[in-house]
Amino acid sequence: MNREYLRWYSQRLERDMELLVFGHAGAKVLMFPTRDGRFWQYEQMGLVASLAEKLNAGQLQLYCIEGLAGETFYGSGRHPSERIRRHRAFEEYILNEVLPLMAQKNSHECTIVHGCSLGAFQAASLVFRHPHLFRKLVAFSGRYDLTMRVESFVDLFDGYYDDDIYFHMPTHFLPGLACEWQLERLRQVDIVLTIGDADPFIDNNRHLSRLLADKGVDHRLHVWDGRAHRAGAWRKMAPLYI
């Protein structure tokens, strides 16, 4: 299996950024790690290996990136307004540095976005905001409202709220989304959501599913047994849905 390490200085983020590429051809998959994960997380947890057959056959090419959770949503030393601004800069890095790199290395017309847990939120927020750039979203065990409190999960903005937060939380901005151009392109995206029936985010996933249905956006919500918020479950999901 082809494996390539890349690193460069991002002017937008004012820091070095790293990523790993797996595979040589096929649909491009942009991979967001979990909250505590680095760009090598999906290799370490075995998710890359679970896709080895598709990678070796040239059906998929994975781009595993940094998530910057410690500088954005989990940057407790930053004011909440700075956390969301840092995430916005991270999104600009994705749009203006990572996606062009992917296009340069691989001309395949299909770009998929994937993530687990916090990575699922990052993947969904990006696709729902820029649906014209992507063909498929595959999100495992996500929380799509980071202001929501459930079990040990807290409001990641400490009660602070502004327009940037509104426009990045899928379950906040989707009800008011009235742009037919954006909605029509969102309806063309293949959307796959998975969640465990004992996962604390299951109600949030069902709420997101209802919002998408209300907007006429076709999608699939797969509910797995138990919590399913762990590497073992994600390794089983990946070959089925990516």
DOVO-230005 format. One record per residue (C-alpha): x, z, y; residue in three letters. Coordinates in steps of 0.2 Angstrom, whole numbers, padded with zeros to 4 digits, always signed. Layout:
<pts>
XZYALA...
</pts>
This chain:
<pts>
+0000+0000+0000MET+0006-0004+0017ASN+0010+0011+0028ARG+0016+0010+0046GLU+0020+0023+0059TYR+0018+0019+0077LEU+0022+0029+0093ARG+0022+0025+0111TRP+0021+0034+0128TYR+0003+0033+0135SER+0002+0032+0154GLN-0016+0036+0154ARG-0013+0053+0144LEU+0005+0056+0151GLU+0012+0060+0134ARG+0018+0052+0118ASP+0004+0047+0106MET+0006+0043+0087GLU-0004+0035+0074LEU-0003+0028+0056LEU-0008+0012+0049VAL-0013+0009+0031PHE-0017-0008+0023GLY-0012-0025+0028HIS-0029-0034+0031ALA-0048-0033+0031GLY-0060-0024+0043ALA-0051-0012+0055LYS-0056+0006+0054VAL-0052+0018+0068LEU-0051+0035+0061MET-0053+0051+0071PHE-0047+0067+0063PRO-0056+0084+0063THR-0053+0098+0076ARG-0037+0104+0068ASP-0031+0088+0061GLY-0017+0077+0066ARG-0015+0058+0064PHE-0008+0061+0046TRP-0023+0072+0041GLN-0033+0059+0031TYR-0017+0054+0021GLU-0014+0073+0018GLN-0031+0077+0012MET-0032+0062+0000GLY-0045+0052+0010LEU-0033+0037+0012VAL-0030+0037-0007ALA-0048+0037-0010SER-0049+0020-0001LEU-0033+0013-0010ALA-0043+0000-0020GLU-0051-0007-0004LYS-0034-0006+0005LEU-0024-0014-0008ASN-0037-0028-0009ALA-0036-0032+0009GLY-0054-0026+0013GLN-0049-0012+0025LEU-0035-0008+0037GLN-0035+0010+0043LEU-0029+0016+0060TYR-0027+0035+0059CYS-0025+0042+0077ILE-0023+0059+0086GLU-0039+0068+0091GLY-0032+0079+0105LEU-0045+0092+0102ALA-0033+0106+0108GLY-0032+0097+0125GLU-0050+0092+0126THR-0065+0102+0119PHE-0055+0116+0111TYR-0043+0117+0127GLY-0049+0135+0131SER-0035+0137+0144GLY-0043+0123+0154ARG-0059+0124+0165HIS-0073+0115+0155PRO-0074+0101+0169SER-0056+0098+0165GLU-0059+0098+0146ARG-0072+0083+0148ILE-0061+0074+0160ARG-0047+0075+0148ARG-0058+0068+0134HIS-0063+0054+0146ARG-0045+0050+0148ALA-0043+0050+0129PHE-0057+0038+0128GLU-0048+0026+0140GLU-0033+0027+0129TYR-0043+0022+0114ILE-0052+0008+0124LEU-0036+0001+0133ASN-0022+0005+0121GLU-0028+0008+0103VAL-0041-0006+0102LEU-0030-0019+0110PRO-0016-0014+0097LEU-0028-0016+0083MET-0034-0033+0089ALA-0016-0039+0091GLN-0011-0033+0073LYS-0027-0039+0065ASN-0039-0053+0070SER-0053-0048+0058HIS-0070-0048+0068GLU-0076-0031+0061CYS-0071-0015+0068THR-0077+0001+0060ILE-0076+0019+0068VAL-0075+0034+0057HIS-0073+0053+0058GLY-0076+0069+0050CYS-0083+0085+0059SER-0077+0084+0077LEU-0070+0067+0073GLY-0088+0062+0068ALA-0093+0067+0086PHE-0079+0057+0094GLN-0083+0042+0083ALA-0102+0043+0087ALA-0100+0046+0106SER-0088+0031+0107LEU-0099+0019+0098VAL-0115+0024+0106PHE-0107+0022+0123ARG-0098+0005+0119HIS-0108-0002+0105PRO-0103-0020+0109HIS-0085-0017+0103LEU-0090-0011+0086PHE-0099-0017+0070ARG-0100+0000+0060LYS-0100+0019+0063LEU-0097+0030+0048VAL-0099+0049+0053ALA-0097+0063+0041PHE-0103+0081+0045SER-0104+0079+0063GLY-0111+0090+0077ARG-0117+0078+0091TYR-0121+0091+0104ASP-0105+0101+0108LEU-0116+0113+0120THR-0126+0118+0105MET-0123+0135+0097ARG-0125+0137+0078VAL-0117+0150+0066GLU-0099+0153+0072SER-0099+0137+0082PHE-0101+0140+0101VAL-0104+0130+0117ASP-0087+0121+0119LEU-0091+0121+0138PHE-0095+0139+0140ASP-0111+0136+0149GLY-0104+0123+0161TYR-0113+0106+0163TYR-0111+0090+0172ASP-0114+0072+0171ASP-0098+0068+0161ASP-0104+0080+0148ILE-0122+0073+0148TYR-0115+0055+0146PHE-0104+0060+0131HIS-0116+0070+0121MET-0126+0058+0110PRO-0141+0069+0108THR-0142+0071+0127HIS-0140+0054+0134PHE-0149+0044+0120LEU-0167+0050+0125PRO-0164+0043+0143GLY-0155+0027+0138LEU-0166+0013+0144ALA-0153-0001+0146CYS-0159-0015+0135GLU-0142-0024+0134TRP-0134-0008+0127GLN-0149-0004+0116LEU-0149-0021+0108GLU-0131-0020+0104ARG-0133-0003+0097LEU-0146-0010+0086ARG-0133-0022+0079GLN-0122-0008+0073VAL-0122-0002+0055ASP-0124+0016+0057ILE-0121+0028+0043VAL-0122+0047+0045LEU-0119+0060+0031THR-0122+0079+0031ILE-0124+0093+0018GLY-0141+0101+0016ASP-0133+0118+0019ALA-0122+0112+0033ASP-0125+0121+0050PRO-0127+0104+0059PHE-0141+0097+0048ILE-0154+0100+0061ASP-0144+0092+0074ASN-0141+0077+0062ASN-0160+0075+0059ARG-0163+0076+0078HIS-0150+0062+0081LEU-0159+0052+0067SER-0176+0054+0076ARG-0168+0049+0092LEU-0161+0033+0085LEU-0177+0029+0076ALA-0187+0032+0093ASP-0175+0019+0101LYS-0178+0006+0087GLY-0160+0009+0080VAL-0159+0006+0062ASP-0147+0018+0053HIS-0145+0028+0037ARG-0144+0047+0036LEU-0137+0053+0019HIS-0140+0071+0015VAL-0128+0078+0002TRP-0130+0094-0009ASP-0123+0110-0002GLY-0112+0111+0014ARG-0102+0096+0010ALA-0091+0100+0025HIS-0075+0099+0016ARG-0061+0087+0011ALA-0067+0086-0007GLY-0084+0079-0002ALA-0077+0067+0011TRP-0065+0060-0002ARG-0081+0056-0012LYS-0091+0049+0003MET-0077+0038+0010ALA-0077+0024-0004PRO-0096+0024-0004LEU-0099+0022+0015TYR-0084+0015+0023ILE
</pts>
